[in-house]
Amino acid sequence: MGMKDKFQDQAEQWQNQAKEKMEQAKEQTKQRGGRQRDREDDPQRTQRERDRERDEKERFDADYDV
């Protein structure tokens, strides 16, 4: 195995690992999103808490163009 092949294989491994981590992050985001929606419907929370969280989410979305 030549040096070129060795480094190409390593690059492909890193790329595959990155794809796997991205998929895991997407799944975690979906799970967190579901829990957050449940909290938004909670009657115990005050309007101020809901407004604050909505504002934080809007700022985050604007910063990262989600």
C-alpha positions in Angstrom: 0.0 0.0 0.0 1.4 3.3 -1.1 1.5 6.5 1.0 -1.2 8.0 -1.3 -3.6 5.1 -0.6 -2.9 5.3 3.1 -3.8 9.0 3.4 -6.8 8.6 1.1 -8.2 5.8 3.2 -7.7 7.9 6.3 -9.5 10.8 4.7 -12.4 8.6 3.8 -12.6 7.3 7.4 -12.8 10.8 8.7 -15.4 11.8 6.2 -17.5 8.7 7.2 -17.1 9.5 10.9 -18.2 13.1 10.3 -21.3 11.9 8.5 -22.2 9.6 11.3 -21.8 12.3 13.9 -23.9 14.7 11.8 -26.7 12.1 11.7 -26.5 11.6 15.5 -26.7 15.3 16.0 -29.8 15.5 13.8 -31.5 12.8 15.8 -30.6 14.5 19.1 -32.0 17.8 17.7 -35.2 16.1 16.8 -35.5 14.7 20.3 -34.8 18.0 21.9 -37.3 19.7 19.7 -40.1 17.3 20.7 -39.4 18.0 24.4 -39.3 21.7 23.8 -42.7 21.6 22.2 -44.1 19.8 25.2 -42.8 22.5 27.5 -44.3 25.3 25.3 -47.8 23.8 26.0 -47.2 23.6 29.7 -49.9 25.7 31.5 -47.6 26.1 34.5 -45.1 28.2 32.6 -45.6 32.0 32.6 -46.1 34.0 29.5 -42.7 35.7 30.3 -40.9 32.4 30.2 -42.5 31.5 26.9 -41.7 34.9 25.4 -38.0 34.7 26.6 -37.5 31.2 25.1 -39.2 32.2 21.8 -36.9 35.3 21.6 -33.8 33.1 22.3 -34.8 30.6 19.6 -35.4 33.4 17.1 -32.0 34.9 17.8 -30.4 31.5 17.5 -32.2 30.8 14.2 -31.2 34.2 12.8 -27.6 33.8 13.8 -27.3 30.4 12.2 -29.8 30.8 9.4 -31.7 27.6 10.3 
